[in-house]
Amino acid sequence: MLGDNLPPPAEVVALFQQHNITRMRIYFPTTEILEDLRLLASDAATAGDWIDRNVRAHWPNVLFRRLVVGNELIPSVAEAQFILPAMKNLHNALSSAGLENHIKVSTAVDTGVLGQSYPPSAGKFTAAAGDLLGPIVEFLSSTGAPLLANVYTYFAYVGNPADVSLDYALFTAGGAVVSDGELVPEPVPRCSGFRIRGAGEDRRGRLGGRGLGEWVAVGWQRRRYRRQRPDLQPEPHPPHAEGTPRKPGRPIETYIFAMFNENKKAPGTEENFGLFYPNKQPVYPINFQTQSI
């Protein structure tokens, strides 16, 4: 939504329907109804009012699946301390409305919360992230909610091309790239899922994360900018951007970032993650199956 030339919401919903996209992730409702995280954390009545206005007013015509409290705030943003109490207040408000089994409350982290990431099954949170995420993981386990992770394979490759091969980042490697005993984490998102889950189950499960699910958002930028480290930036042609992680064993709920190129993002890479141009024309051919988990 960070663009001044994007189509109106009704046209966006129609575009989703046209392409069999059955779910969307919205990063914020609208500026008119945003609530301060501190207020949601400190006042149960405010959380209840937020649920009434943003969820119950639209249910069941809109089937909400997750409420994400804070996106990539842990551990560096001061407001991160308010995430768990806000999650609890929103969960309690959903319970009062009889929706706790339909809508799960969580938070979203990036891979920067990991202090140890190899081997993936031995992933550990940094000390700062662990202090915040330990109680959060316990809460998620008690409510049956997943921990949400944003994984950008493009940045994984560009930031560390010596250790992250292009085939690994694009899910085109012919076999296992990372060795982890009997576990075979394949592409970057799957491997990151193992790392996040491993961190959640660290210290023999004392973080309370046994059975913790994972939810992944993945993205790949579309346009190459030769002026920005041309030695590292590959041509992101359509097969690169269309790659999706394999899902051995249990499914991973995955959202592709993002719907549109957004001209209010930082110029260069950040503004070119969209599946569509603002005029609703596809950036590259896409095909979404109608079946979803």
Protein Blocks (a to p, Z undefined) as FASTA:
>chain_A
ZZckbccfklmmmmmmmnopabdcdfbfcfklcccfklmmmmmklmmmmmmmmmmmmpck
bccfbdcehehkafkbmklmmmmmmmmmmmmmmmmnopmmmpccdddddfklpmbfcdfk
lgccdfklmmmmmmmmmmmmmnopacdddddfklmmmmmmmlmcfklmnopafbdfbdgh
jbccfbfmlmmmmmmmmmmmgghhlnopghiacdddddddfbdcfkgopllmccddfklm
mpccddehiadddddddfbdcfkbcehjlmmmbfbdfkopafbdcdddfbdZZ
